[in-house]
């Protein structure tokens, strides 16, 4: 992949599911302060994204964080732990996106939750097993659909977007304890919207001139998704019906069509295309990680997990295990809890990635890779750690834990 293709891939991976699925939960938690929550989440993500940009060029493998950790610390056990966290994060994220897909589907057709969930997961399993490839044209098309849909929604919500500063000024600001708590809880959910940087880094083996292209793509993707998250959350935060938005099956479709008379069906269908692609990406990623760990014998993983079918060249058993876990979680665990669980697992992986880069930079600095300031991975560790601690405090105190 070149710069353009990789940028589309990263934007589609990060933006689609994050903004279409989780934003209702963020709005319900942070309300009109949601743009501040997204900005805080972006602050946590930016340093880790920059760390990924350098370490992925240093260790350009599909194993991603697993290989970064093992090369930096020389510990197979630590690398295996990171691998399990990534698998868990991908499976839980797949369940999160599946739940969001079903909500959007129910916004225009009444299908029982269990039937829609089971049908989607079965379709994901079938596509993954028969050899579905994440081809550049498919990702580009779905990303263009997603960006176009968001632009239409922003135009329809232009009055509330312009009015958000007034709504923010009339609120209690960011200095009170309740506002700070709402921002922190919302930011933790919003971090889910930025977790795809690891997926971008794992494409390193398929990128042309990876040591130049991948860092540039990271910057472009970060800027694009950050602008859209802030704009869309501000457009929602400027409305007076935030509670209704948070409770809607399809929050963005509801907000864009409630007062405008624009038909909801085309927006909902366009959203579904983007969401289902995100779910498929997570299923494939988790099954490939199981394949990799089984093939390498990490954590005493059974060898049969590392087998691929001779006809389809896909890991059928690993895929079936993945979709079974996705199905159970999507059927029985609330969306907010799924998003929080994904965020917690991925934040721990982010801490490991930042620490790995810091360790590698202390040992050497190759001339042919980006040279981030040493403070970048340090700040990445600090912000990710503080966010994990903050969420644990919220859980212990019972604030924002009902998801």
N, C-alpha and C positions, 0 to 999 in steps of 0.2 A: 504494500500500500504506500501511496505517496502522501504528501501533506494534506491535500484536499480530502482524499478518501478517509484518512485516519481522523481528520477533524470531524467529518460527518459521522464516522463510527463512534467516536468519543462523545460527541454532542447527543446523538441518538441514545446511546447507552445511559448517559447520566441524566439527560433532561427529561426524556419521555415519561418513564415510570415515576420518577421523583416528583415531578410537578403535577402530573395528572392524578396520581394515586394518593400521595401523602399530604398534599397541601390543605385538604379539608381538616385533617388532624392538627396541623400546625395552626390553622386559623382558629380552631376550637380552643387551643391552648393559649395562644399569644394574642388573638384578636387583632386590633389595629396595630399592635406592636410587631406583627409578623415580619414586616420588612427588616426590622432590627434583629429579629431572631435569625432570619436568613443571612443577614450581614455577619452576625456572630458565627454562624455555621461556616460561612465562607472564609472567615478569618482562620478558623480551625483547619479548613481544608487546603488553603492556599499554600501553606508551608509544606504540607505533606505532598501536594501535587508537585511542587518544585523538587522535593526530595525524590519522588518517583521519576521525574524528568532526568535526573542525573544517574540514579542507581539503575534504572532500566537500560540506560546506555552503557553503563559499566558491566552489567550482567544481563545481556539481551536474550533471555530465555522465556519460554512459555510458562515455566514454573513460578515466575513472579516472586512474590514475597517469600515463598518457601526457599528458593535458591538464594535470594538476597541474604536471608538470615543464616543459612548454613555457611555461605562463603564468608560472611563477616565474623561469625562467632565459632564456626567449626563444630557446631553441636547438632547432630542429627535429631536428637530428642527435641530441641527447641524448634528446629525446622518442621518436624512432624506436628508439634503443637500448633504452630502457625498454620500449617496445612489444614488441620482439623478446624481451626477457627474460620478459615476461608471457606471450607466446605459448608460449615454451619451457616455462615453469613449468606452464602449463595442460595442455600436451600430455604432459609427463612425469608430471604429477599424474594425468591420465586413465589413463596406462599403469599407474601405481602402484595406482590403485583397481581397474582391470581385473584386475590380478594378484591383488589381495586377493579380488575377487569369485570368481575361479576357485578360489582356495584354500578359500573357504567352501563353494562348490558341491561340491568334492571331499570335503568333510567328511561328506557324506551320500549322494553318488552318484558313481560312478567314471566320469569323463569325461576323455578325453585332453586334456592341457593345451592343445595347439595347437587342438583342435576347440572347446573351451569358449571359449578366448580369441578365436578367429576368429568364432565365433557371436555372442558378446557385442558385439564391435566392429561386426559387420555390423548387429546390431539397433540399436546406438547410432546408426550412420550412417543407417539407414532412418528412425528416429524423428526425428532432427535434420532430415533432408531434407524429409520430408513436412509439416513445419511444427509440430513439437512445441513447445508453449508452456509455460514454467515458471509455470503458473497457481498462484494462492495456495492453492486447496484441495488440490492434489496435494502441494505442499511441506508443507502443514500435516499432511496425513495421514501422509506418510512420516516426518516429524519426530516425531509422536506415537507412531508405531510404534517408532521408534528409542529414544525416551526410555522408553517402557513396557518395551521389551526390556531396556534397561540397568538399570532398577529391579528387574526380575525377577532379573536376573543378580546384582545387588548383594545381594538378599535371599538367594539361594542361596549366595552366598559370604560371608555375614555373619560367620561364625566367623573366616575369614582376614582380613577387614576389621578386626575388633576386635583380632585378634592381630598386626597389622602393627607397632605400636609395639614389641612384644617382639622381633619378628624384626629390626627396625631396631636396637634396643639391643644385640642379641647380635652384630651385624655389626661391621665395622671402623670404622663411623662415616663422617663426611664429611671428616675431616682428613687421611687418608693420600693419598699420590700416586695409588695405584691407584683409590681411591674417587673422587677428584677427576676423574681421567681418565674413569671410567665415567659419572659424572654429566654431564660435558661432552659426551661422545659420545652419551649417551642424550638429552640436551637438544637436541642438534642434530637428531636424528631426530624428537624430540617437537615441534619447531618446525613440522614439517609439519602437525601437528594444529591449528595456530592460523592457517594461512595464508589462511583464507577471509574475513578482514576486508576485503580488497580487493574480493572479490565482493560483499560487502554494500554497500560504497561505490559500486560501479558501478551499483547500482539507483537512484541518486539521482534520475534523471529520472522514475521511476515511484513516488515516495514523496510522500504528502500532507504538506504543511508540513515539507519536508525539513530546514529549518534547526533545527527542534526535534525532530522524530521520529527522524531518523537518529542523532544523538548519543545519545539515550536508548536506542535499540535497541542501539547499540554497547556501552553499559554493561551492559545486561541480558544480551546474548549472551555477553559476556566472563565475567560472573559465572556463568552457567549452565554453560558449557562447562568453565570452570576447576574448578568443584565436581565435575563428573562425571569429569574427567580424574584429579583427585587421588584421588577415592573409588575409582574402578575400578582405578587402578594400585596403590593401597594394598591393595585386596582381592587382587590378584594377587601383590603383593610379600610378603604375609603367608603365602603357601603355601610348601610345601617342594619342590614340583615345578616350579620356575620354568623349568628347562631344557626340560622337556617342554612347557610352555606356549609357550615361545619357538619350539619346533620344530613346533608343531601347525599344521594347515591353517587351523583356525578357533580362535585362541587363547582368546577369551572363551567360546565355546560349550564348548570342552574343559574350561576351568576351572570353569564353572558346572555342568557335568553329570557330571564325573568321579567325584565322591564322593557325589552327591546322589540319583542315580536319576532325575532329571528328564529327560524325553525331549529329545534334542538337535535333532530335526528341526524343531519349531516355532521354536526360537531361531535356527537356521541360516537358515530361510526368512525370518523377520522381518529378520535381518541383511542378507540379500540385497536386500530392498526398499530399504533405506537406502543400501547400497553402490552399487547400480546408478543410483540417482538422482544420487549424487555424481559418478559417471563421466560421466553425461549432461550435467551442469552444466559439467564441464571441457571436453567436446567442443564444446558450444555456445559457451562463452566464448572458446575459442581460435579457432574459425571466425569469430566475430563480430569479434575483434581483427584477423584477417587481412582480413576484409571492410572494416573501418574504415581500415586502413592502405593497402589497395588503392584504396579510394575517394578517399582524401586524397593518394595518390601518395607516401607516406612511404617513404624508403629505396629509391626507384626501384621500388617494388612494382608489378608489372604491373596494369594497369587492370582486367583480366578477373577478378581476385580480388575486386573490389568490386561485381561483378554479382550480382543476385539473380534467381531463377527467377520468371517472371511468374505461374505457377500457384501455387507453394508459398510465394513471397516469402521464400525461404531461399537462402543462398549455397552452392549445391551444390558447386561446384568447391573452395571454401575448406574445406567440410566433408569432402570426400573426401580432400584433402591432410592434414587434421588426423587423420582416423581411420586413414589409412595409416601416419602417423608413430606414432600410439598403438599400432597393431598390431605394428609392428616392435619397438618398445621393450618392450611387454608380453611378446612371445615370447622375446626374447633377453637382457634385462637383469634382474638379480636385484632383488627388491623393496626391499631395504635401500639399494642403490645408487640406485634410482629416487627413493626418498624423500629421500635426501641431496642428489641433484641438484636436485630440486624446491626443497628448503630453501635451497640456495645461491643459486639464481636469484631466489627470492622475497625473500631477505634483502637482496640488492642493490637490488631494487625498493623495499623498505621504507626503505633508506638514502636513496634518491632522494626518496621521499614525505616523510620527515621533514625532509630538507634543503630541500625545496620549501616546506613550511609555515614553517620558520624564516626563509627568504628573504622570503616573503609577509608574515609578521608584522613583519619589520623595516621594510617599506614602508608598511603600513597595517593597521588593525584595524577591520573593519566592525562596527557595533553589533548587527547582526541575525544574527550567527553565534556559536557557542560561542567563548569566549576562553580557550584553554588557556594555562597558564603557559609562558613562552618556554623554560623548562628542559625541558618535555616533549619537543619535537622534538629538542632537543640530546641528551637521554638516549636517545631512540630511535635516533639515529645512533650514539651511543657503544656501546650494547648490541648493536645489529645488527652493527656493525663488529667488535667484540670476538668475537662468535660466529663470524663468517666467518673471522677470523684463527685462532681456536681450532680450527675444523674443518680449515683448511689445514694447521695444525701436526699434527693427528691423521693426516691423509692422508700427509703427508711422512714422518712417523715410522712409518707403517704400522699405527697403533693404531686399531681400530674401523673399518677401511676395507673390510673384506671383505663387509659388508652381507649 
